[in-house]
Amino acid sequence: MHVVDLDAARTGDPAALAVIEAICAAVPDVRVQAGGGVRDAESAGALLGAGVARVVLGTAAIETPQLVGDLATMHPGAVAVGLDAREDGELAVRGWVEGGGVQVTEAARRFADVGVCALVVTSIGRDGMLTGPDIEMLGRVLAATDLPVIASGGVGTIDDIAQLRDLAADGRRLAGAIVGRALYEGRVDLAVAVELAGQVR
């Protein structure tokens, strides 16, 4: 389960920590990954202490990349990097309100050997729009790194899940996909999506 503290992403203040802890307690058999405002070891540790299985660093990964390696060493297998890309491929930071000054594929390469367990790649312009994932960008990221890549942004139908499932670059496929609004609005049946995603062709 993917959870984002949107307020913390903008301000750095982990306002929803208690909510995230309650979510983890409510679904003890589900691995929860959480991000938003993780900009130091303390905030990462607080989320992990709340029951999160994996923390996602976005802004901090771009502005203080050394922190990613440090946290990955401290918490093996529990640190992912969130790459939030605009239409032109430039990353955005601080709740998407500022440019990060780096292209998504370049950032993907930066974290290849620092112990990161996954990259969560979001197409900002498509997030919540239900217009389909940015297959071209995701393909470029897959080709640029050997890390597991999780796609986010744009999923609006079950056909989008199939398209993500079938995406490949250099023999590699996506490790997963995040679905939000399409679930809330009943456009995608989660059980069907999970079954379909496992039918690799």
C-alpha positions in Angstrom: 0.0 0.0 0.0 1.4 3.4 -1.0 0.7 6.4 1.3 1.8 10.0 0.8 1.7 12.8 3.4 1.0 15.6 1.0 1.3 18.3 3.6 4.6 17.0 4.7 5.8 16.9 1.1 5.3 20.7 0.9 6.4 21.7 4.4 8.6 18.9 5.7 6.4 18.6 8.8 5.1 15.1 9.3 1.6 16.1 10.1 0.0 12.8 9.2 2.3 10.5 11.2 -0.4 9.3 13.5 -2.7 8.6 10.5 0.0 6.5 8.8 0.6 4.6 12.1 -3.1 3.9 12.3 -3.1 2.6 8.7 -0.3 0.3 9.4 -2.0 -1.0 12.5 -5.3 -1.6 10.6 -3.6 -3.7 7.8 -0.9 -5.7 9.6 -0.6 -8.2 6.8 0.0 -5.5 4.2 3.3 -3.9 3.5 3.0 -0.1 3.6 5.4 2.3 1.9 5.1 5.9 2.8 6.6 9.2 1.6 6.1 12.9 1.8 8.5 15.1 3.9 11.1 12.5 4.6 14.1 14.8 4.6 16.3 13.5 7.5 17.1 10.3 9.4 14.6 11.2 12.2 11.6 11.5 9.9 12.5 8.2 8.2 12.9 6.5 11.5 9.6 7.9 12.7 7.8 6.3 9.8 9.6 3.0 10.1 8.8 3.1 13.8 5.1 3.7 13.0 5.1 0.4 11.1 6.0 1.4 7.6 7.9 -1.2 5.7 9.5 1.2 3.2 10.1 4.9 3.2 10.2 7.0 0.0 12.5 10.0 -0.3 11.7 12.6 -3.0 12.9 16.1 -2.4 15.7 15.0 0.0 17.0 12.5 -2.5 17.6 15.3 -5.0 18.8 18.0 -2.7 20.8 15.8 -0.3 21.5 12.5 -2.1 24.1 11.4 0.5 21.1 11.0 2.9 19.7 8.3 0.6 22.9 6.2 0.9 23.1 6.8 4.6 19.5 5.7 5.2 19.8 2.7 2.9 22.8 1.6 5.0 20.9 2.1 8.3 17.7 0.5 7.0 18.6 -2.2 4.3 15.8 -2.9 1.9 13.5 -0.2 3.4 14.5 2.9 1.4 13.1 3.9 -2.0 13.5 7.1 -4.0 10.5 8.9 -5.5 11.2 10.6 -8.8 8.4 13.0 -9.7 8.8 14.1 -13.3 7.2 16.9 -15.3 6.2 16.4 -18.9 9.7 17.5 -20.1 11.4 14.9 -17.8 12.6 17.4 -15.3 12.1 16.4 -11.7 10.0 18.5 -9.3 10.6 18.9 -5.6 8.9 20.3 -2.5 5.4 19.0 -3.2 5.9 19.6 -7.0 6.1 23.4 -6.6 9.8 23.7 -7.5 12.0 22.4 -10.3 14.7 19.9 -9.2 17.1 20.8 -12.0 17.7 17.2 -13.1 16.2 14.8 -15.6 14.4 11.7 -14.4 16.7 9.3 -16.2 19.8 11.0 -14.9 18.5 10.8 -11.4 17.6 7.1 -11.9 21.3 6.5 -12.7 22.5 8.4 -9.7 21.0 5.9 -7.2 22.1 2.7 -8.9 24.7 1.7 -6.4 23.7 3.2 -3.0 21.4 0.5 -1.7 18.0 1.8 -2.8 15.4 -0.9 -3.1 13.2 0.7 -5.7 12.4 3.9 -7.7 8.8 5.2 -7.6 8.4 7.2 -10.8 5.5 9.6 -11.0 4.3 11.5 -14.1 3.1 14.7 -12.4 1.0 15.9 -15.3 -1.0 12.6 -15.4 -1.3 12.0 -11.6 -5.0 11.9 -10.7 -6.0 12.6 -14.3 -7.0 9.1 -15.3 -5.6 9.7 -18.8 -3.2 6.7 -19.0 0.4 6.3 -17.8 3.4 7.9 -19.5 4.7 4.8 -21.1 7.4 6.5 -23.0 9.0 8.1 -19.9 8.7 4.9 -17.9 10.4 3.0 -20.7 13.3 5.5 -20.6 13.7 5.0 -16.9 13.6 1.2 -17.2 16.4 1.4 -19.7 18.4 3.7 -17.6 18.6 1.6 -14.4 18.7 -1.9 -13.1 16.7 -0.9 -10.0 13.1 -2.0 -9.6 10.8 0.7 -11.0 7.3 1.3 -9.7 5.0 3.4 -12.0 2.7 6.1 -10.7 0.4 8.5 -12.3 -2.4 8.3 -14.9 -3.9 4.9 -14.4 -7.6 5.2 -15.2 -8.6 1.8 -16.5 -7.8 -1.9 -16.3 -6.3 -1.6 -19.8 -3.7 0.8 -18.4 -2.7 -1.9 -16.0 -2.2 -4.3 -18.9 -0.2 -1.7 -20.7 2.1 -1.3 -17.8 2.4 -5.0 -17.3 3.6 -5.4 -20.9 6.1 -2.6 -20.9 9.6 -3.8 -21.3 13.0 -2.3 -21.9 16.2 -4.3 -22.4 14.3 -7.3 -21.1 13.3 -5.6 -17.9 9.7 -4.9 -16.7 8.1 -2.7 -14.1 8.1 -4.0 -10.5 4.7 -2.5 -9.9 2.2 0.3 -10.4 0.4 2.6 -8.1 -3.4 3.2 -8.5 -5.2 5.9 -6.6 -8.1 7.8 -8.0 -9.2 5.0 -10.3 -9.7 2.8 -7.3 -11.6 5.5 -5.3 -14.0 6.1 -8.2 -14.5 2.4 -9.0 -12.9 2.6 -12.4 -10.5 -0.3 -11.6 -11.3 -3.4 -9.5 -8.3 -4.0 -7.3 -8.6 -7.8 -7.3 -8.8 -7.9 -11.1 -5.9 -5.5 -11.4 -3.7 -7.6 -9.2 -4.6 -10.8 -11.1 -4.0 -9.1 -14.5 -0.6 -7.6 -13.4 0.6 -11.1 -12.6 -0.2 -12.4 -16.0 3.2 -11.5 -17.6 3.4 -12.2 -21.3 
